[in-house]
Structure formats: C-alpha cells, structure tokens
Amino acid sequence: MTTITIQIKNNKALKLIKDIEALDLIKVIKNSTTKKTKKLSERLSGCITEKQAEKMHKELEQMRNEWERDI
C-alpha cells in the first residue's frame, strides 16, 4: 500500500475522489492542515549571540543619538 498527498484544486476532483473511495478502491485520510505557529520571538531566539546583540544595541543607540543632535 502506498500513501500519497493530493492537493484538491477543484470541487469536481473531490467528488471523483469520493466516488473512487465509495468503490472501495482508495481510503481518504484527512490531514490537519493547520500548523501551530510559534511567536516570532520564539523562532528567532538564539539566532544571534549575546555579544552580537550587545554590539547591535550600541550601534542602534549611536544612530538614535545622531538623529537627535543639533546640526
């Protein structure tokens, strides 16, 4: 027995698949298509080192200070 995944693009195709299932030629197994997504902070956690983060923070502060200085 082989298991495959099919993406249905048309309701007519779904009807055909149900008809084939009724003939006991195939068995339709429904998969849950909803994926639990992690928060962005969870996905990015650990992507940069603490040293890199500190350097970026200092550069950001420097850029902000440049905007605030009088010209």
C-alpha positions, 0 to 999 in steps of 0.5 A: 500500500502506498500513501500519497498527498493530493492537493484538491484544486477543484470541487469536481476532483473531490467528488471523483475522489469520493466516488473512487473511495465509495468503490472501495478502491482508495481510503481518504485520510484527512490531514490537519492542515493547520500548523501551530505557529510559534511567536516570532520571538520564539523562532528567532531566539538564539539566532544571534549571540549575546555579544552580537546583540550587545554590539547591535544595541550600541550601534542602534543607540549611536544612530538614535543619538545622531538623529537627535543632535543639533546640526 
